Amino acid sequence: MSQKFKIEIIRPDNSVYKGETEEAILPCFEGQVTILKDHISLITFLRPGFILIKGKKEKKYYVEEGTVEFSNNNLTILS
């Protein structure tokens, strides 16, 4: 059974990343948040830091601020 979920990072002018991952680590105001498949629904705000997308290859994106929504195994990050 796959442990992957969909993720998309969007800026006002374009989509930065769209794909599937097994784990995403986000710099939120509540602290560092790790998202895995079937995580509870979440809406929160990003603080400055790095978004880590883990899978076969680890990807890292720097963000100043933004919002995060996770629902039905879809993670959307607006920055």
Buried (B, 14 or more C-beta within 10 A) or exposed (E): EEEBBEBBBBEEEEEBBEEEBBBBBBBBEEEEBEBEBEBEEBEBEBBEBEBBBBBEEEBEBEBEEBEBEBEEBEBBBBB
